[in-house]
Amino acid sequence: MGYVFEELIRKFNEENNEEAGEHFTPREVIDLMTHIIFDPIKNNLPPVMTIYDPACGSGGMLTEAQNFIKDEEGEIRAVNSDVYLYGKEINDETYAICKSDMMIKGNNPENIRVGSTLSTDEFAGTTFDFMLSNPPYGKSWASEQKYIKDGKDVIDSRFQIQLKNYWGIEEAADAIPRSSDGQLLFLMEMVSKMKPLSQSPRGTRIASVHNGSSLFTGDAGGGESNIRRYIIENDCLEAIVQLPNNLFYNTGITTYIWILSNNKAPKRKGKVQLIDAGQLFRKLRKNLGNKNCEFAPEHITKIVKTYTDLQAIERTESEGIASKVFDNSDFGYHKVTIERPKRLKAQFTAERIAELRFDKTLREAMEHCYKTYGEAVYTDIKTHEKAITDWCEKQELNLNAKQLKALTTEALWKKQLDLMTLSQTLMKAIGTQEYSDFNNFKDKVAAAVKTNKLKVSASELNAVYNVISCYDAEAEKVTKSIVKLAGDKLNQLLEKLDCTEKELPNYGFFPTAKKGEFLTYETESDLRDTENVPLKEPIYDYFLREVQPHVSEAWINLDATKIGYEISFNKYFYQHKPLRSISEVTKDILDLEKQSDGLIAEILAL
């Protein structure tokens, strides 16, 4: 009956789990997960155990974990231990199966809840001894964002974390992944429910199945990277096991088991083990959906032993297992911003000034309005609001309500007209000469403003500069400010940057002829670049070696430095297969020619 039940469940999942990421977990994968979770502490299991799965489906992981613990013929044989199962499932049908299974097997069905794990913290304030899960991956959680975020603010405590910035100052960090894939939110849900060591000296152990995107997607400072960083820097990640392709019933992608614990064994502290078991499988005689292979018992034993012994194994054969052990910091990097100075040439021309009639964010719509209604846009634009809105929708400009309102408001049109008039006045005063020194040009503009007694704000002048200037590699650098650095102020800066006074230009402070004075330059955003520098390597050494020889005027912007974490199995386990020699390829070609010699004539009966 057990085999019949499993087959029906498998068929049910194949036919109904059509959405991305909803995968029925093969029993041998659950067997591997239970061994990894329970074996290391099999002699120190608590008399009362709680097991939780935030995406429990039909309850397979929960019941298999319970069977593993209480198996009278198994290695653990905790027959007298009390095991309590908890789970939550969003799919009504699989929830009903799971709850029925709990009732049949004598577990408390009230501990199985229905609904979205991300939207509602059903077990708030509850912690668990063990957690196993195969959460949905590659599946959008956009409809549930409103329960987790209010604008930019995270309102769910499960996903609120604190991380230190580059300067070591702790601050709130974004732990929210992209809305297209919420699998790491399930991992954070489990992390939030780990038992602190003050509550249980054994802590909590977690095994969770994910696809490859959890390992490396997301930039430094982004949600995915911050989640990885939070888990690794808190020394909770013990190991990650890569599984073979086509191991699951309705997906052929590569999957990974993450093993977490907040009570690592002494030999594992500060370490993360990566195990590549992608080549360790046996083929099925008949495919079951996408599943064409499985783990044999000896494969599970080998993986568990590799994990338990914290072995480092080099792959010696194409079907073997490989394992490497890393320091936590090996996965971290600094995303360093490299700046270059802005170099501008400037010139007043009638064509450039005419561009100021329209706001750059609404240029297409404003050009249409001016062409259609002429000077009336300055006095009577409101009466054409419906026609303008209809035209924008027909052109699919995707303007929001605020932009549409501004477009039909005389204030915006008058503001742009005033900018154009200001530029025309300045052109009369300064002329149409081209300047390759923008600093000199700005001085002339300031003098013209003063002479003509013009009332103009800094933002208005910047709007003018944006249309009458452009980058030129041959132009002079644009000065931002002159900074006076001496005494304690200089020493504090040198201590902060961990450099000498001679090295300050590499951090954006350039000495002038006057002692204690340093120039800083405006930065060119289009030339701004970033470098990913491993945490174990000094940023300055990397800059001198990899950046300065190629761009001598670049400098490091340490204030923009972000810390990221990623895990690349391909980088760590890639094995190069050299191409065959020319002589071998030539011999094969000649052999093939001999085999085909006279074949065409024979076919054509010539």
Residue pairs with C-beta under 8 A, 6 or more apart in sequence:
6 27
9 24
9 58
9 60
9 97
10 24
10 249
10 288
10 289
12 93
13 22
13 23
13 24
13 249
13 250
14 24
14 249
14 250
14 289
16 91
16 93
17 23
17 24
17 250
19 136
19 139
20 136
20 137
20 138
20 139
21 135
21 136
21 137
21 138
21 139
21 183
22 91
22 136
22 139
23 134
23 136
23 248
23 249
23 250
23 251
24 57
24 58
24 60
24 248
24 249
24 250
25 57
25 60
25 61
25 134
25 209
25 248
26 247
26 248
26 249
26 291
26 294
27 60
27 64
28 294
28 295
28 300
29 209
29 243
29 247
29 248
29 257
29 295
30 60
30 61
30 64
30 65
30 132
31 64
31 68
31 295
31 300
32 241
32 257
32 295
32 300
32 303
32 304
33 61
33 132
33 207
33 209
33 257
34 64
34 65
34 68
34 132
34 207
35 68
35 300
35 304
36 207
36 239
36 241
36 257
36 259
36 303
36 304
36 307
37 65
37 130
37 132
37 205
37 206
37 207
37 259
38 45
38 65
38 68
38 69
38 76
38 130
38 205
39 75
39 304
39 308
40 205
40 265
40 308
41 202
41 205
42 75
42 76
44 202
45 69
45 76
45 78
45 81
46 81
46 129
46 200
46 202
47 80
47 81
47 82
48 81
48 82
48 84
49 69
49 78
49 81
49 82
49 83
49 84
49 129
49 130
50 83
50 84
50 86
50 127
50 128
50 129
50 130
51 62
51 65
51 66
51 83
51 84
51 85
51 86
51 128
51 129
51 130
51 131
51 132
52 85
52 86
52 87
52 123
52 128
52 130
52 131
52 190
52 193
53 59
53 61
53 62
53 86
53 87
53 88
53 131
53 132
53 133
54 87
54 88
54 117
54 131
54 133
54 135
54 186
54 189
54 190
55 88
55 89
55 90
55 117
55 133
55 134
55 135
55 136
55 186
56 62
56 87
56 88
56 89
56 98
56 112
56 133
57 89
57 91
57 94
57 98
57 134
58 94
58 97
58 98
58 101
59 85
59 87
59 97
59 98
59 101
59 102
59 112
61 132
61 133
61 134
62 85
62 86
62 87
62 98
62 132
63 85
63 101
63 105
65 83
65 85
65 130
65 132
66 83
66 85
66 105
66 107
68 74
68 76
69 76
69 78
69 81
69 83
70 77
70 78
70 79
70 81
70 83
71 77
72 79
84 107
84 108
84 111
85 102
85 107
85 108
85 111
85 112
86 111
86 112
86 123
86 126
86 128
87 98
87 111
87 112
87 113
88 112
88 113
88 114
88 115
88 117
88 122
88 123
89 95
89 98
89 112
89 113
89 114
90 114
90 115
90 116
90 117
92 114
95 112
95 114
98 112
99 109
99 112
100 109
102 108
102 109
102 111
102 112
103 109
113 122
113 123
115 122
116 144
117 186
117 189
118 141
118 144
118 147
118 148
118 182
118 185
118 186
118 189
119 144
119 147
119 148
120 147
121 156
121 158
121 189
123 193
126 193
127 193
127 194
127 195
127 196
127 199
127 200
127 204
128 193
128 194
128 195
128 204
129 195
129 200
129 202
129 204
129 205
130 204
130 205
130 206
131 190
131 193
131 194
131 204
131 205
131 206
131 207
131 208
132 206
132 207
132 208
133 186
133 190
133 206
133 207
133 208
133 209
134 208
134 209
135 182
135 183
135 186
135 187
135 208
135 209
135 210
136 182
136 183
136 186
137 181
137 183
137 210
137 211
137 213
137 214
138 180
138 181
138 183
138 211
138 213
139 181
139 182
139 183
140 179
140 180
140 181
140 182
141 179
141 181
141 182
141 185
142 179
142 180
144 182
145 179
147 155
147 156
148 154
148 155
148 156
148 159
148 176
148 185
149 155
149 176
154 160
154 172
154 174
154 175
154 176
157 192
158 188
158 189
158 192
159 175
159 176
159 185
159 188
160 172
160 175
161 172
161 173
161 175
161 226
161 227
161 230
162 170
162 171
162 172
162 173
163 170
163 171
163 173
163 226
163 229
163 230
163 233
163 563
164 170
164 171
165 171
165 563
166 334
166 558
166 559
166 561
166 562
166 563
167 496
173 221
173 226
173 230
174 221
174 222
174 223
174 226
175 188
175 223
175 226
175 227
175 230
176 185
176 223
177 183
177 184
177 185
177 217
177 218
177 222
177 223
177 224
177 227
178 217
178 218
178 223
178 224
181 213
181 217
183 210
183 211
183 213
183 214
184 210
184 214
184 223
184 224
184 227
186 208
187 206
187 208
187 210
187 214
187 227
187 231
187 258
188 227
190 206
190 208
190 260
191 206
191 230
191 231
191 236
191 260
193 204
194 203
194 204
194 206
194 236
194 260
194 262
195 202
195 203
195 204
195 262
196 203
196 262
197 203
197 262
197 263
201 263
202 263
203 261
203 262
203 263
204 261
204 262
204 263
205 259
205 260
205 261
206 258
206 259
206 260
206 261
207 257
207 258
207 259
207 260
208 257
208 258
208 260
209 243
209 255
209 256
209 257
209 258
210 255
210 256
210 258
211 253
211 254
211 255
211 256
212 253
212 254
212 256
212 569
213 224
214 224
214 228
214 256
214 258
215 228
215 240
215 256
215 566
215 567
215 568
215 569
216 566
216 567
216 568
217 224
218 224
218 225
218 226
218 564
219 225
219 335
219 562
219 564
220 333
220 334
220 335
220 532
220 562
220 563
220 564
221 335
221 562
221 563
221 564
222 564
225 564
225 565
225 566
228 331
228 565
228 566
228 567
229 332
229 563
229 564
229 565
231 237
231 260
232 272
232 328
232 331
232 332
232 565
233 328
233 332
234 262
235 264
235 269
235 270
235 328
236 260
236 261
236 262
237 258
237 259
237 260
237 272
237 328
238 259
238 260
238 261
238 264
238 268
238 272
238 273
239 259
239 272
239 273
239 274
239 275
239 307
240 256
240 257
240 258
240 259
240 272
240 273
240 274
240 275
240 567
240 569
241 256
241 257
241 259
241 275
241 277
241 303
241 307
242 254
242 255
242 256
242 274
242 275
242 276
242 277
242 278
242 569
242 573
243 254
243 255
243 256
243 257
243 277
243 278
244 277
244 278
244 279
244 280
244 281
244 293
245 252
245 253
245 254
245 278
246 252
246 290
246 291
246 292
246 293
247 255
247 281
247 291
247 293
247 294
247 295
248 255
248 290
248 291
249 288
249 289
249 290
249 291
250 289
250 290
251 290
252 290
254 278
256 569
259 307
267 310
268 310
270 327
270 328
271 310
271 325
271 326
271 327
271 328
272 325
272 326
272 327
272 328
272 330
272 331
273 307
273 310
273 323
273 324
273 325
273 326
274 323
274 324
274 325
274 326
274 567
274 569
274 572
274 573
275 303
275 306
275 307
275 321
275 322
275 323
276 315
276 321
276 322
276 323
276 569
276 573
277 299
277 303
277 321
279 315
279 318
279 319
279 320
279 321
280 295
280 299
280 302
280 303
280 319
280 320
280 321
281 293
281 294
281 295
281 296
281 299
282 293
282 294
282 295
282 296
282 299
283 292
283 293
284 291
284 292
284 293
284 294
295 303
302 321
303 321
305 311
306 313
306 321
306 323
310 325
311 323
312 323
312 324
312 325
313 320
313 321
313 322
313 323
314 322
315 321
315 322
315 573
315 575
322 573
324 572
324 573
326 572
329 535
329 536
330 534
330 535
330 536
331 565
331 566
331 567
332 534
332 535
332 563
332 564
332 565
333 532
333 533
333 534
333 535
333 563
333 564
333 565
333 566
334 532
334 533
334 534
334 535
334 539
334 561
334 562
334 563
334 564
335 530
335 531
335 532
335 561
335 562
335 563
335 564
336 530
336 531
336 532
336 533
336 539
336 542
336 543
336 556
336 557
336 558
336 561
337 528
337 529
337 530
337 556
337 557
337 560
337 561
338 528
338 529
338 530
338 531
338 543
338 547
338 551
338 554
338 555
338 556
338 557
339 508
339 523
339 524
339 528
339 554
339 555
339 556
339 557
340 523
340 524
340 527
340 528
340 529
340 551
340 553
340 554
340 555
341 477
341 478
341 521
341 522
341 523
341 524
341 553
342 438
342 471
342 477
342 478
342 521
342 522
342 523
342 524
343 438
343 471
343 472
343 473
343 474
343 475
343 476
343 477
343 478
343 524
344 438
344 469
344 470
344 471
344 472
344 475
344 478
345 434
345 435
345 436
345 438
345 469
345 470
345 472
345 475
346 434
346 435
346 438
346 441
346 465
346 468
346 469
347 432
347 433
347 434
347 435
347 468
347 469
348 423
348 426
348 427
348 430
348 431
348 432
348 468
349 432
349 468
350 427
352 467
352 468
353 420
353 423
353 424
353 427
353 467
353 468
354 420
355 467
356 416
356 419
356 420
356 423
356 463
356 464
356 467
357 366
357 370
357 416
357 417
357 420
358 366
358 367
358 370
358 416
359 366
359 406
359 412
359 416
361 403
362 399
362 403
362 406
362 407
362 412
364 395
364 397
365 388
365 391
365 392
365 397
365 399
365 407
366 407
366 413
366 416
368 391
369 377
369 381
369 384
369 388
369 407
370 377
372 384
373 380
373 381
373 384
376 384
377 410
377 413
378 410
378 413
378 414
378 417
379 410
381 388
381 408
381 409
381 410
381 413
382 408
382 409
382 410
384 408
385 408
388 404
388 407
388 408
389 404
389 408
392 399
392 404
392 407
399 407
406 412
418 460
419 460
419 463
419 464
422 454
422 456
422 460
422 464
423 464
423 467
423 468
425 448
425 452
425 454
426 445
426 448
426 449
426 464
429 448
429 451
429 452
430 444
430 445
430 448
435 441
435 444
436 472
436 474
436 475
436 476
437 475
437 476
438 469
438 475
438 476
438 478
439 476
439 478
439 479
441 469
442 465
445 461
448 454
449 456
449 461
471 524
471 526
477 521
477 553
478 521
478 522
479 519
479 520
479 521
479 522
480 520
480 521
480 522
481 519
481 520
482 512
482 517
482 518
482 519
482 520
483 509
483 517
483 518
483 519
483 520
484 516
484 517
484 518
485 493
485 509
485 516
485 517
485 518
486 515
486 516
490 501
490 516
493 504
493 509
494 500
494 501
494 504
497 503
497 504
497 507
497 558
498 540
499 506
499 507
499 540
503 540
504 510
504 511
504 518
505 511
505 555
506 540
506 543
506 544
506 548
506 555
506 556
507 555
507 556
507 558
508 520
508 521
508 555
508 556
508 557
509 518
509 519
509 520
510 518
510 519
510 520
510 521
511 517
511 518
511 519
512 518
512 519
523 557
529 554
531 542
531 543
531 546
531 547
532 564
533 539
533 542
535 563
539 556
539 558
539 561
540 556
543 556
547 554
548 554
